[in-house]
């Protein structure tokens, strides 16, 4: 096993631990406002770590460029999705998203 493969496995293991820890946080928290804090590592940190694993495995190739392009869309869409989710939760709870 080469050092490159070890680094890739460590990065993928780290991404898995991030997702599992976030899942536990989501299960423990009571309301949607608290739960959304634990969605952020899954939406932002884990994809970056997986992207780094792809970069270490493939180097700078066309495949890794496609991975980074997909990662940019995931990172751009994550905050938008979180905002839309929290707004919908507030509308459901209060009837309106404004104070």
PDB file as gemmi writes it, atoms N, CA and C in Angstrom:
CRYST1    1.000    1.000    1.000  90.00  90.00  90.00 P 1                      
ATOM      1  N   UNK A   1       0.851  -1.169   0.000  1.00  0.00           N  
ATOM      2  CA  UNK A   1       0.000   0.000   0.000  1.00  0.00           C  
ATOM      3  C   UNK A   1       0.900   1.237   0.000  1.00  0.00           C  
ATOM      4  N   UNK A   2       0.625   2.120  -0.923  1.00  0.00           N  
ATOM      5  CA  UNK A   2       1.472   3.305  -1.079  1.00  0.00           C  
ATOM      6  C   UNK A   2       1.030   4.406  -0.105  1.00  0.00           C  
ATOM      7  N   UNK A   3       1.897   5.362   0.157  1.00  0.00           N  
ATOM      8  CA  UNK A   3       1.517   6.478   1.025  1.00  0.00           C  
ATOM      9  C   UNK A   3       0.321   7.263   0.473  1.00  0.00           C  
ATOM     10  N   UNK A   4       0.225   7.350  -0.843  1.00  0.00           N  
ATOM     11  CA  UNK A   4      -0.906   8.043  -1.468  1.00  0.00           C  
ATOM     12  C   UNK A   4      -2.219   7.350  -1.118  1.00  0.00           C  
ATOM     13  N   UNK A   5      -2.246   6.029  -1.195  1.00  0.00           N  
ATOM     14  CA  UNK A   5      -3.468   5.286  -0.856  1.00  0.00           C  
ATOM     15  C   UNK A   5      -3.815   5.439   0.618  1.00  0.00           C  
ATOM     16  N   UNK A   6      -2.815   5.473   1.474  1.00  0.00           N  
ATOM     17  CA  UNK A   6      -3.063   5.647   2.908  1.00  0.00           C  
ATOM     18  C   UNK A   6      -3.708   7.005   3.165  1.00  0.00           C  
ATOM     19  N   UNK A   7      -3.185   8.046   2.518  1.00  0.00           N  
ATOM     20  CA  UNK A   7      -3.753   9.384   2.684  1.00  0.00           C  
ATOM     21  C   UNK A   7      -5.195   9.417   2.185  1.00  0.00           C  
ATOM     22  N   UNK A   8      -5.446   8.772   1.039  1.00  0.00           N  
ATOM     23  CA  UNK A   8      -6.811   8.734   0.498  1.00  0.00           C  
ATOM     24  C   UNK A   8      -7.752   8.046   1.472  1.00  0.00           C  
ATOM     25  N   UNK A   9      -7.333   6.907   2.021  1.00  0.00           N  
ATOM     26  CA  UNK A   9      -8.185   6.198   2.970  1.00  0.00           C  
ATOM     27  C   UNK A   9      -8.402   7.003   4.248  1.00  0.00           C  
ATOM     28  N   UNK A  10      -7.373   7.704   4.704  1.00  0.00           N  
ATOM     29  CA  UNK A  10      -7.536   8.536   5.891  1.00  0.00           C  
ATOM     30  C   UNK A  10      -8.514   9.684   5.633  1.00  0.00           C  
ATOM     31  N   UNK A  11      -8.421  10.314   4.463  1.00  0.00           N  
ATOM     32  CA  UNK A  11      -9.346  11.394   4.128  1.00  0.00           C  
ATOM     33  C   UNK A  11     -10.781  10.884   4.012  1.00  0.00           C  
ATOM     34  N   UNK A  12     -10.955   9.739   3.371  1.00  0.00           N  
ATOM     35  CA  UNK A  12     -12.304   9.176   3.252  1.00  0.00           C  
ATOM     36  C   UNK A  12     -12.849   8.751   4.612  1.00  0.00           C  
ATOM     37  N   UNK A  13     -11.976   8.228   5.470  1.00  0.00           N  
ATOM     38  CA  UNK A  13     -12.389   7.889   6.833  1.00  0.00           C  
ATOM     39  C   UNK A  13     -12.789   9.118   7.625  1.00  0.00           C  
ATOM     40  N   UNK A  14     -12.039  10.217   7.440  1.00  0.00           N  
ATOM     41  CA  UNK A  14     -12.381  11.471   8.102  1.00  0.00           C  
ATOM     42  C   UNK A  14     -13.738  11.981   7.628  1.00  0.00           C  
ATOM     43  N   UNK A  15     -13.989  11.911   6.337  1.00  0.00           N  
ATOM     44  CA  UNK A  15     -15.286  12.329   5.802  1.00  0.00           C  
ATOM     45  C   UNK A  15     -16.412  11.477   6.392  1.00  0.00           C  
ATOM     46  N   UNK A  16     -16.174  10.191   6.515  1.00  0.00           N  
ATOM     47  CA  UNK A  16     -17.170   9.297   7.103  1.00  0.00           C  
ATOM     48  C   UNK A  16     -17.436   9.657   8.561  1.00  0.00           C  
ATOM     49  N   UNK A  17     -16.379   9.943   9.321  1.00  0.00           N  
ATOM     50  CA  UNK A  17     -16.559  10.337  10.719  1.00  0.00           C  
ATOM     51  C   UNK A  17     -17.323  11.654  10.846  1.00  0.00           C  
ATOM     52  N   UNK A  18     -17.064  12.580   9.945  1.00  0.00           N  
ATOM     53  CA  UNK A  18     -17.788  13.859   9.961  1.00  0.00           C  
ATOM     54  C   UNK A  18     -19.280  13.626   9.740  1.00  0.00           C  
ATOM     55  N   UNK A  19     -19.601  12.776   8.772  1.00  0.00           N  
ATOM     56  CA  UNK A  19     -21.008  12.494   8.482  1.00  0.00           C  
ATOM     57  C   UNK A  19     -21.665  11.769   9.650  1.00  0.00           C  
ATOM     58  N   UNK A  20     -20.979  10.804  10.236  1.00  0.00           N  
ATOM     59  CA  UNK A  20     -21.556  10.072  11.372  1.00  0.00           C  
ATOM     60  C   UNK A  20     -21.750  10.980  12.585  1.00  0.00           C  
ATOM     61  N   UNK A  21     -20.777  11.829  12.881  1.00  0.00           N  
ATOM     62  CA  UNK A  21     -20.910  12.747  14.016  1.00  0.00           C  
ATOM     63  C   UNK A  21     -22.057  13.729  13.782  1.00  0.00           C  
ATOM     64  N   UNK A  22     -22.200  14.195  12.568  1.00  0.00           N  
ATOM     65  CA  UNK A  22     -23.307  15.100  12.258  1.00  0.00           C  
ATOM     66  C   UNK A  22     -24.644  14.389  12.380  1.00  0.00           C  
ATOM     67  N   UNK A  23     -24.700  13.135  11.960  1.00  0.00           N  
ATOM     68  CA  UNK A  23     -25.946  12.367  12.076  1.00  0.00           C  
ATOM     69  C   UNK A  23     -26.341  12.198  13.541  1.00  0.00           C  
ATOM     70  N   UNK A  24     -25.366  11.947  14.396  1.00  0.00           N  
ATOM     71  CA  UNK A  24     -25.659  11.830  15.826  1.00  0.00           C  
ATOM     72  C   UNK A  24     -26.175  13.167  16.363  1.00  0.00           C  
ATOM     73  N   UNK A  25     -25.544  14.256  15.952  1.00  0.00           N  
ATOM     74  CA  UNK A  25     -26.006  15.570  16.380  1.00  0.00           C  
ATOM     75  C   UNK A  25     -27.419  15.861  15.928  1.00  0.00           C  
ATOM     76  N   UNK A  26     -27.736  15.472  14.710  1.00  0.00           N  
ATOM     77  CA  UNK A  26     -29.101  15.683  14.196  1.00  0.00           C  
ATOM     78  C   UNK A  26     -30.105  14.862  15.001  1.00  0.00           C  
ATOM     79  N   UNK A  27     -29.733  13.640  15.366  1.00  0.00           N  
ATOM     80  CA  UNK A  27     -30.643  12.797  16.147  1.00  0.00           C  
ATOM     81  C   UNK A  27     -30.859  13.336  17.558  1.00  0.00           C  
ATOM     82  N   UNK A  28     -29.836  13.942  18.151  1.00  0.00           N  
ATOM     83  CA  UNK A  28     -29.910  14.389  19.540  1.00  0.00           C  
ATOM     84  C   UNK A  28     -30.665  15.707  19.683  1.00  0.00           C  
ATOM     85  N   UNK A  29     -30.524  16.590  18.751  1.00  0.00           N  
ATOM     86  CA  UNK A  29     -31.154  17.911  18.854  1.00  0.00           C  
ATOM     87  C   UNK A  29     -32.674  17.812  18.711  1.00  0.00           C  
ATOM     88  N   UNK A  30     -33.375  18.769  19.330  1.00  0.00           N  
ATOM     89  CA  UNK A  30     -34.825  18.680  19.385  1.00  0.00           C  
ATOM     90  C   UNK A  30     -35.557  19.434  18.290  1.00  0.00           C  
ATOM     91  N   UNK A  31     -35.166  20.655  18.001  1.00  0.00           N  
ATOM     92  CA  UNK A  31     -35.932  21.421  17.020  1.00  0.00           C  
ATOM     93  C   UNK A  31     -35.139  21.621  15.730  1.00  0.00           C  
ATOM     94  N   UNK A  32     -35.820  21.980  14.656  1.00  0.00           N  
ATOM     95  CA  UNK A  32     -35.135  22.086  13.356  1.00  0.00           C  
ATOM     96  C   UNK A  32     -34.053  23.154  13.320  1.00  0.00           C  
ATOM     97  N   UNK A  33     -34.181  24.181  14.139  1.00  0.00           N  
ATOM     98  CA  UNK A  33     -33.179  25.235  14.167  1.00  0.00           C  
ATOM     99  C   UNK A  33     -31.842  24.706  14.694  1.00  0.00           C  
ATOM    100  N   UNK A  34     -31.905  23.871  15.710  1.00  0.00           N  
ATOM    101  CA  UNK A  34     -30.692  23.260  16.250  1.00  0.00           C  
ATOM    102  C   UNK A  34     -30.143  22.197  15.306  1.00  0.00           C  
ATOM    103  N   UNK A  35     -31.023  21.444  14.681  1.00  0.00           N  
ATOM    104  CA  UNK A  35     -30.596  20.369  13.794  1.00  0.00           C  
ATOM    105  C   UNK A  35     -29.844  20.887  12.571  1.00  0.00           C  
ATOM    106  N   UNK A  36     -30.239  22.056  12.084  1.00  0.00           N  
ATOM    107  CA  UNK A  36     -29.581  22.590  10.885  1.00  0.00           C  
ATOM    108  C   UNK A  36     -28.120  22.938  11.119  1.00  0.00           C  
ATOM    109  N   UNK A  37     -27.731  23.171  12.376  1.00  0.00           N  
ATOM    110  CA  UNK A  37     -26.321  23.408  12.664  1.00  0.00           C  
ATOM    111  C   UNK A  37     -25.478  22.164  12.366  1.00  0.00           C  
ATOM    112  N   UNK A  38     -26.064  21.008  12.520  1.00  0.00           N  
ATOM    113  CA  UNK A  38     -25.330  19.765  12.293  1.00  0.00           C  
ATOM    114  C   UNK A  38     -25.385  19.307  10.838  1.00  0.00           C  
ATOM    115  N   UNK A  39     -26.155  19.987  10.014  1.00  0.00           N  
ATOM    116  CA  UNK A  39     -26.190  19.682   8.589  1.00  0.00           C  
ATOM    117  C   UNK A  39     -25.005  20.339   7.880  1.00  0.00           C  
ATOM    118  N   UNK A  40     -24.537  21.448   8.410  1.00  0.00           N  
ATOM    119  CA  UNK A  40     -23.453  22.199   7.758  1.00  0.00           C  
ATOM    120  C   UNK A  40     -22.170  21.390   7.547  1.00  0.00           C  
ATOM    121  N   UNK A  41     -21.688  20.637   8.526  1.00  0.00           N  
ATOM    122  CA  UNK A  41     -20.478  19.847   8.245  1.00  0.00           C  
ATOM    123  C   UNK A  41     -20.671  18.824   7.125  1.00  0.00           C  
ATOM    124  N   UNK A  42     -21.873  18.270   7.034  1.00  0.00           N  
ATOM    125  CA  UNK A  42     -22.149  17.307   5.971  1.00  0.00           C  
ATOM    126  C   UNK A  42     -22.209  18.015   4.621  1.00  0.00           C  
ATOM    127  N   UNK A  43     -22.733  19.225   4.607  1.00  0.00           N  
ATOM    128  CA  UNK A  43     -22.903  19.958   3.353  1.00  0.00           C  
ATOM    129  C   UNK A  43     -21.640  20.675   2.906  1.00  0.00           C  
ATOM    130  N   UNK A  44     -20.741  20.988   3.828  1.00  0.00           N  
ATOM    131  CA  UNK A  44     -19.575  21.794   3.466  1.00  0.00           C  
ATOM    132  C   UNK A  44     -18.261  21.034   3.679  1.00  0.00           C  
ATOM    133  N   UNK A  45     -18.024  20.549   4.874  1.00  0.00           N  
ATOM    134  CA  UNK A  45     -16.715  19.986   5.216  1.00  0.00           C  
ATOM    135  C   UNK A  45     -16.492  18.618   4.569  1.00  0.00           C  
ATOM    136  N   UNK A  46     -17.461  17.728   4.677  1.00  0.00           N  
ATOM    137  CA  UNK A  46     -17.286  16.375   4.126  1.00  0.00           C  
ATOM    138  C   UNK A  46     -17.050  16.374   2.615  1.00  0.00           C  
ATOM    139  N   UNK A  47     -17.786  17.156   1.815  1.00  0.00           N  
ATOM    140  CA  UNK A  47     -17.490  17.175   0.379  1.00  0.00           C  
ATOM    141  C   UNK A  47     -16.091  17.703   0.055  1.00  0.00           C  
ATOM    142  N   UNK A  48     -15.617  18.662   0.830  1.00  0.00           N  
ATOM    143  CA  UNK A  48     -14.266  19.175   0.598  1.00  0.00           C  
ATOM    144  C   UNK A  48     -13.224  18.092   0.894  1.00  0.00           C  
ATOM    145  N   UNK A  49     -13.434  17.348   1.968  1.00  0.00           N  
ATOM    146  CA  UNK A  49     -12.500  16.278   2.320  1.00  0.00           C  
ATOM    147  C   UNK A  49     -12.518  15.187   1.253  1.00  0.00           C  
ATOM    148  N   UNK A  50     -13.692  14.835   0.746  1.00  0.00           N  
ATOM    149  CA  UNK A  50     -13.779  13.845  -0.335  1.00  0.00           C  
ATOM    150  C   UNK A  50     -13.111  14.385  -1.597  1.00  0.00           C  
ATOM    151  N   UNK A  51     -13.299  15.665  -1.882  1.00  0.00           N  
ATOM    152  CA  UNK A  51     -12.633  16.275  -3.022  1.00  0.00           C  
ATOM    153  C   UNK A  51     -11.118  16.231  -2.883  1.00  0.00           C  
ATOM    154  N   UNK A  52     -10.621  16.456  -1.670  1.00  0.00           N  
ATOM    155  CA  UNK A  52      -9.176  16.329  -1.443  1.00  0.00           C  
ATOM    156  C   UNK A  52      -8.699  14.903  -1.662  1.00  0.00           C  
ATOM    157  N   UNK A  53      -9.514  13.925  -1.261  1.00  0.00           N  
ATOM    158  CA  UNK A  53      -9.145  12.525  -1.489  1.00  0.00           C  
ATOM    159  C   UNK A  53      -9.071  12.224  -2.979  1.00  0.00           C  
ATOM    160  N   UNK A  54     -10.003  12.756  -3.750  1.00  0.00           N  
ATOM    161  CA  UNK A  54      -9.968  12.570  -5.211  1.00  0.00           C  
ATOM    162  C   UNK A  54      -8.737  13.236  -5.793  1.00  0.00           C  
ATOM    163  N   UNK A  55      -8.408  14.418  -5.293  1.00  0.00           N  
ATOM    164  CA  UNK A  55      -7.233  15.132  -5.781  1.00  0.00           C  
ATOM    165  C   UNK A  55      -5.947  14.377  -5.467  1.00  0.00           C  
ATOM    166  N   UNK A  56      -5.860  13.815  -4.277  1.00  0.00           N  
ATOM    167  CA  UNK A  56      -4.673  13.033  -3.920  1.00  0.00           C  
ATOM    168  C   UNK A  56      -4.590  11.773  -4.777  1.00  0.00           C  
ATOM    169  N   UNK A  57      -5.711  11.119  -5.007  1.00  0.00           N  
ATOM    170  CA  UNK A  57      -5.734   9.879  -5.786  1.00  0.00           C  
ATOM    171  C   UNK A  57      -5.431  10.120  -7.259  1.00  0.00           C  
ATOM    172  N   UNK A  58      -6.071  11.138  -7.862  1.00  0.00           N  
ATOM    173  CA  UNK A  58      -5.990  11.334  -9.307  1.00  0.00           C  
ATOM    174  C   UNK A  58      -4.984  12.383  -9.729  1.00  0.00           C  
ATOM    175  N   UNK A  59      -4.637  13.297  -8.829  1.00  0.00           N  
ATOM    176  CA  UNK A  59      -3.819  14.427  -9.230  1.00  0.00           C  
ATOM    177  C   UNK A  59      -4.684  15.429  -9.976  1.00  0.00           C  
ATOM    178  N   UNK A  60      -4.035  16.369 -10.661  1.00  0.00           N  
ATOM    179  CA  UNK A  60      -4.786  17.355 -11.436  1.00  0.00           C  
ATOM    180  C   UNK A  60      -5.057  16.797 -12.824  1.00  0.00           C  
ATOM    181  N   UNK A  61      -6.223  16.160 -12.954  1.00  0.00           N  
ATOM    182  CA  UNK A  61      -6.623  15.581 -14.237  1.00  0.00           C  
ATOM    183  C   UNK A  61      -8.006  16.106 -14.594  1.00  0.00           C  
ATOM    184  N   UNK A  62      -8.493  15.670 -15.740  1.00  0.00           N  
ATOM    185  CA  UNK A  62      -9.840  16.062 -16.140  1.00  0.00           C  
ATOM    186  C   UNK A  62     -10.886  15.521 -15.166  1.00  0.00           C  
ATOM    187  N   UNK A  63     -10.657  14.316 -14.670  1.00  0.00           N  
ATOM    188  CA  UNK A  63     -11.594  13.740 -13.699  1.00  0.00           C  
ATOM    189  C   UNK A  63     -11.646  14.557 -12.417  1.00  0.00           C  
ATOM    190  N   UNK A  64     -10.487  14.971 -11.924  1.00  0.00           N  
ATOM    191  CA  UNK A  64     -10.494  15.766 -10.695  1.00  0.00           C  
ATOM    192  C   UNK A  64     -11.079  17.145 -10.951  1.00  0.00           C  
ATOM    193  N   UNK A  65     -10.911  17.682 -12.147  1.00  0.00           N  
ATOM    194  CA  UNK A  65     -11.529  18.974 -12.476  1.00  0.00           C  
ATOM    195  C   UNK A  65     -13.051  18.861 -12.438  1.00  0.00           C  
ATOM    196  N   UNK A  66     -13.598  17.767 -12.923  1.00  0.00           N  
ATOM    197  CA  UNK A  66     -15.038  17.557 -12.859  1.00  0.00           C  
ATOM    198  C   UNK A  66     -15.500  17.406 -11.411  1.00  0.00           C  
ATOM    199  N   UNK A  67     -14.693  16.753 -10.602  1.00  0.00           N  
ATOM    200  CA  UNK A  67     -15.021  16.612  -9.186  1.00  0.00           C  
ATOM    201  C   UNK A  67     -15.070  17.973  -8.514  1.00  0.00           C  
ATOM    202  N   UNK A  68     -14.096  18.825  -8.795  1.00  0.00           N  
ATOM    203  CA  UNK A  68     -14.074  20.144  -8.181  1.00  0.00           C  
ATOM    204  C   UNK A  68     -15.207  21.020  -8.689  1.00  0.00           C  
ATOM    205  N   UNK A  69     -15.575  20.863  -9.949  1.00  0.00           N  
ATOM    206  CA  UNK A  69     -16.717  21.614 -10.472  1.00  0.00           C  
ATOM    207  C   UNK A  69     -18.002  21.194  -9.755  1.00  0.00           C  
ATOM    208  N   UNK A  70     -18.193  19.900  -9.566  1.00  0.00           N  
ATOM    209  CA  UNK A  70     -19.361  19.417  -8.816  1.00  0.00           C  
ATOM    210  C   UNK A  70     -19.305  19.905  -7.372  1.00  0.00           C  
ATOM    211  N   UNK A  71     -18.119  19.947  -6.792  1.00  0.00           N  
ATOM    212  CA  UNK A  71     -17.959  20.418  -5.422  1.00  0.00           C  
ATOM    213  C   UNK A  71     -18.340  21.892  -5.301  1.00  0.00           C  
ATOM    214  N   UNK A  72     -18.002  22.681  -6.294  1.00  0.00           N  
ATOM    215  CA  UNK A  72     -18.376  24.101  -6.280  1.00  0.00           C  
ATOM    216  C   UNK A  72     -19.896  24.244  -6.257  1.00  0.00           C  
ATOM    217  N   UNK A  73     -20.593  23.432  -7.050  1.00  0.00           N  
ATOM    218  CA  UNK A  73     -22.060  23.492  -7.054  1.00  0.00           C  
ATOM    219  C   UNK A  73     -22.638  23.040  -5.711  1.00  0.00           C  
ATOM    220  N   UNK A  74     -22.047  22.023  -5.112  1.00  0.00           N  
ATOM    221  CA  UNK A  74     -22.519  21.559  -3.804  1.00  0.00           C  
ATOM    222  C   UNK A  74     -22.291  22.641  -2.753  1.00  0.00           C  
ATOM    223  N   UNK A  75     -21.121  23.271  -2.766  1.00  0.00           N  
ATOM    224  CA  UNK A  75     -20.821  24.312  -1.779  1.00  0.00           C  
ATOM    225  C   UNK A  75     -21.677  25.557  -1.986  1.00  0.00           C  
ATOM    226  N   UNK A  76     -21.993  25.870  -3.224  1.00  0.00           N  
ATOM    227  CA  UNK A  76     -22.851  27.028  -3.487  1.00  0.00           C  
ATOM    228  C   UNK A  76     -24.304  26.728  -3.126  1.00  0.00           C  
ATOM    229  N   UNK A  77     -24.741  25.508  -3.335  1.00  0.00           N  
ATOM    230  CA  UNK A  77     -26.130  25.148  -3.067  1.00  0.00           C  
ATOM    231  C   UNK A  77     -26.430  24.865  -1.614  1.00  0.00           C  
ATOM    232  N   UNK A  78     -25.439  24.483  -0.822  1.00  0.00           N  
ATOM    233  CA  UNK A  78     -25.654  24.138   0.585  1.00  0.00           C  
ATOM    234  C   UNK A  78     -26.247  25.261   1.406  1.00  0.00           C  
ATOM    235  N   UNK A  79     -25.637  26.456   1.400  1.00  0.00           N  
ATOM    236  CA  UNK A  79     -26.227  27.556   2.172  1.00  0.00           C  
ATOM    237  C   UNK A  79     -27.609  27.971   1.672  1.00  0.00           C  
ATOM    238  N   UNK A  80     -27.824  27.909   0.379  1.00  0.00           N  
ATOM    239  CA  UNK A  80     -29.144  28.257  -0.168  1.00  0.00           C  
ATOM    240  C   UNK A  80     -30.194  27.265   0.329  1.00  0.00           C  
ATOM    241  N   UNK A  81     -29.860  25.990   0.300  1.00  0.00           N  
ATOM    242  CA  UNK A  81     -30.776  24.965   0.784  1.00  0.00           C  
ATOM    243  C   UNK A  81     -31.029  25.112   2.284  1.00  0.00           C  
ATOM    244  N   UNK A  82     -30.000  25.417   3.050  1.00  0.00           N  
ATOM    245  CA  UNK A  82     -30.165  25.616   4.486  1.00  0.00           C  
ATOM    246  C   UNK A  82     -31.077  26.809   4.762  1.00  0.00           C  
ATOM    247  N   UNK A  83     -30.866  27.891   4.041  1.00  0.00           N  
ATOM    248  CA  UNK A  83     -31.702  29.084   4.224  1.00  0.00           C  
ATOM    249  C   UNK A  83     -33.160  28.788   3.871  1.00  0.00           C  
ATOM    250  N   UNK A  84     -33.386  28.099   2.774  1.00  0.00           N  
ATOM    251  CA  UNK A  84     -34.755  27.765   2.375  1.00  0.00           C  
ATOM    252  C   UNK A  84     -35.411  26.840   3.394  1.00  0.00           C  
ATOM    253  N   UNK A  85     -34.650  25.913   3.944  1.00  0.00           N  
ATOM    254  CA  UNK A  85     -35.193  24.985   4.942  1.00  0.00           C  
ATOM    255  C   UNK A  85     -35.570  25.708   6.223  1.00  0.00           C  
ATOM    256  N   UNK A  86     -34.700  26.592   6.695  1.00  0.00           N  
ATOM    257  CA  UNK A  86     -34.997  27.294   7.937  1.00  0.00           C  
ATOM    258  C   UNK A  86     -36.156  28.266   7.754  1.00  0.00           C  
ATOM    259  N   UNK A  87     -36.259  28.858   6.566  1.00  0.00           N  
ATOM    260  CA  UNK A  87     -37.388  29.754   6.294  1.00  0.00           C  
ATOM    261  C   UNK A  87     -38.696  28.956   6.279  1.00  0.00           C  
ATOM    262  N   UNK A  88     -38.679  27.778   5.658  1.00  0.00           N  
ATOM    263  CA  UNK A  88     -39.886  26.941   5.634  1.00  0.00           C  
ATOM    264  C   UNK A  88     -40.271  26.494   7.038  1.00  0.00           C  
ATOM    265  N   UNK A  89     -39.282  26.174   7.874  1.00  0.00           N  
ATOM    266  CA  UNK A  89     -39.581  25.774   9.253  1.00  0.00           C  
ATOM    267  C   UNK A  89     -40.184  26.932  10.033  1.00  0.00           C  
ATOM    268  N   UNK A  90     -39.668  28.118   9.804  1.00  0.00           N  
ATOM    269  CA  UNK A  90     -40.210  29.289  10.508  1.00  0.00           C  
ATOM    270  C   UNK A  90     -41.632  29.602  10.041  1.00  0.00           C  
ATOM    271  N   UNK A  91     -41.882  29.492   8.746  1.00  0.00           N  
ATOM    272  CA  UNK A  91     -43.232  29.718   8.227  1.00  0.00           C  
ATOM    273  C   UNK A  91     -44.203  28.701   8.803  1.00  0.00           C  
ATOM    274  N   UNK A  92     -43.759  27.465   8.897  1.00  0.00           N  
ATOM    275  CA  UNK A  92     -44.625  26.422   9.446  1.00  0.00           C  
ATOM    276  C   UNK A  92     -44.926  26.659  10.925  1.00  0.00           C  
ATOM    277  N   UNK A  93     -43.915  27.117  11.663  1.00  0.00           N  
ATOM    278  CA  UNK A  93     -44.099  27.314  13.106  1.00  0.00           C  
ATOM    279  C   UNK A  93     -44.826  28.612  13.427  1.00  0.00           C  
ATOM    280  N   UNK A  94     -44.531  29.690  12.699  1.00  0.00           N  
ATOM    281  CA  UNK A  94     -45.037  31.012  13.070  1.00  0.00           C  
ATOM    282  C   UNK A  94     -46.065  31.572  12.091  1.00  0.00           C  
ATOM    283  N   UNK A  95     -46.191  30.968  10.912  1.00  0.00           N  
ATOM    284  CA  UNK A  95     -47.129  31.472   9.927  1.00  0.00           C  
ATOM    285  C   UNK A  95     -46.528  32.460   8.949  1.00  0.00           C  
ATOM    286  N   UNK A  96     -45.358  33.025   9.294  1.00  0.00           N  
ATOM    287  CA  UNK A  96     -44.673  33.993   8.439  1.00  0.00           C  
ATOM    288  C   UNK A  96     -43.186  33.937   8.803  1.00  0.00           C  
ATOM    289  N   UNK A  97     -42.333  34.236   7.860  1.00  0.00           N  
ATOM    290  CA  UNK A  97     -40.901  34.157   8.131  1.00  0.00           C  
ATOM    291  C   UNK A  97     -40.369  35.438   8.762  1.00  0.00           C  
ATOM    292  N   UNK A  98     -41.129  36.525   8.671  1.00  0.00           N  
ATOM    293  CA  UNK A  98     -40.696  37.783   9.281  1.00  0.00           C  
ATOM    294  C   UNK A  98     -41.085  37.815  10.745  1.00  0.00           C  
ATOM    295  N   UNK A  99     -40.402  38.629  11.504  1.00  0.00           N  
ATOM    296  CA  UNK A  99     -40.682  38.736  12.943  1.00  0.00           C  
ATOM    297  C   UNK A  99     -41.990  39.423  13.202  1.00  0.00           C  
TER     298      UNK A  99                                                      
END                                                                             
